[in-house]
């Protein structure tokens, strides 16, 4: 996964395939989950619809979407296999928009996405910047910050005379901040 991210950022993908040689279609739940676990840095997430780019029956790119109660869809995952599909992002996005027929939004991790990116170049606008998130690590595992804090507070390990940070350090964990997210929206 990390190697694919680096290859993409360095424009070092070893294989380029033109989108005209590919087929775009829906992707089954099982195939989507397998692909995301193998190629997305965060693995699979909840989704209702998945669309992908295939070359000779091999899945190369995927976008997954979750229906939102307030209307529209959240693009929950986008990833590719480490092969550059020329025009693939644009055509896969167009196919998704054509099938979903509603507004779409996506939260982009600022560690991996610039302000000018594939989304903003294809009709999305930046609606907002989200606050930084944090995680805890003990050099063996990484835990979601807020969820882990709640579990620690509920346990016998929590000392009310110490700050949260001191409690976490006493438990052997240190805090790691990310770079935040920005929310991009496509109006249908």
N, C-alpha and C positions, 0 to 999 in steps of 0.2 A: 504494500500500500504506500508506504513512505517513498519507496523507490519510484513508483509511478508518479507521485506528486512532484518529486524532484525532476524527473524526466520532463514532465509537462512544463514546469516553471522554467527549465533550461532549454525548452524547445528541442529536446533530445530524444523524442519518440523515434524508435527505429523503423516504424512502419506507418505509412500514410495511405489511407484508403479514401477515394472520393465518395461523397454521399450518394452520387448517382448510381453507384454500384451496390447500394445497400437498400434494405427494406425496413420501414418503420411500422411497428405494430404494438398491440398490447402485449404485456409480459405476464405470465402466470404468477400467482402469489409465491409458489414454491421456488420457481426459477429466480424471481426478484430477490427473495430472501437470501438464497445461496450466493447470488452475484454481489449483493451488498455486503454480506459478511466477508466475502473474499476480497473485495476491491474498495470499499468505502472505509475511510479511516475511523469512523464512528460505528461501523456496522449497520445493521438494519434498524429501522424505526417503524412506528405505526403508519400505515398508509391504506388507502382505499383503491387507488388506481396506479398502474405502472405502465409506462410506455418505453420502448427501447429501439435501438438501432441494431439491426442484424446484418452481418456480412457472411454469405454462404452458410446460413443457419446458425452462426455463432453470434451470441449477444456481445456487443462491444460497448454500448452506452445505455444508461437508464435514467429516467426521471420518475420519482414516485410522488403521489399527491394524496393529501388527506382532506376530506370534506370538513369544512368548519361550520359550526352551528349558526354563527352569525352571517353565513353566506360566503360563497367563494371557496377557494382551495388554497391550502398551503403546500408549496413544493417542499417536501420533507427531505428528499435525497436526490442528488445528481452525482453520478460518477461514471467513469469509463475505465476500460480495461488496460490502459497504458498504450493504446494504439491511437494515433491521431486520425480522426475522420474529418476530412476537409468539408466544412459546411454542416457537420453533424449536429452541433449544438443548436444552431438556428433552425434547422429542419425538424429536429426532435421537439423543440419548443413550439414551433408553429403547429405541429401535429397535435401536441398536447392541448394547446389553446383551442384548436378547431374541435376537439372532442369534448373538452370540459365546458366551453362556452360560458365561462364566468370569470370574475376577477381572480387573480392569482397573486399570492405574496410568498416571499421567501426570506428567511433570516440567513444572512451570509456572515460567516466567521471571518473577522478581519485579519486573522492570521494567514488565511489562504486567498482572500479575495481583495483586490484593489477597489477603490471607489469607481473607477472606470473599468468595467468588466463585461463579460458576455451578456449579463442580464441587462445592464444599463444601455448596452449597445443594441439591444433587441426589444425595446419598448417599455422596460421597467423603469421606474423612477425611485430614488431613495426617499422613503417617507420619514424615517427616523433612525437615530443611532441609539442603541440599547446600552445599558450600563454594563460595566465589566462583570464577568462572573469569576468565580474562583473554585478551586478544588483543593483537596488535602491529599498529601502523599506521605508515606513513611519509607520511601525508596523501594518498596516492594509492590505497592498498589496505589491506585489513584481513586479517590472517592469524591462524589459530587458534594460541594461545600455545604450548601444549606441543608440538604437531606442528612448528611453525616453529623452536622451540628445538632440537629433535632434528636438523632439517635443517642448522641453522647449526653445530651441534657437529660434524657429519660433514663440513662444508666446510672449505676452507683458510682461511676468514675468521675462524675461531674462535681466540681467543688464551687459552691456559690461565692466563696471568698476570692476567687480568681476570675480574671477576665476570660472571655471565650477563647481568645488567642492563647492565653497562658494554659487553659485547660487542654486545648488541642496539642500544644507543645509538650505538656506533661504526658499526654497519651502517646507521644512519639510521632506526631504529624506536624507538617509545616504547610503553610498556605501558598498556593500557586495561582496567580491571576492570569486570565486570558487577555486578549486584546479587545474584547467586546464584539458586538454584532451590529450590522445595520439591516434594517428592514426595507426590502425593495418590493414594489407593488406594480402589477400589470393590470390596467383597467380594460375590461372587455368591452 
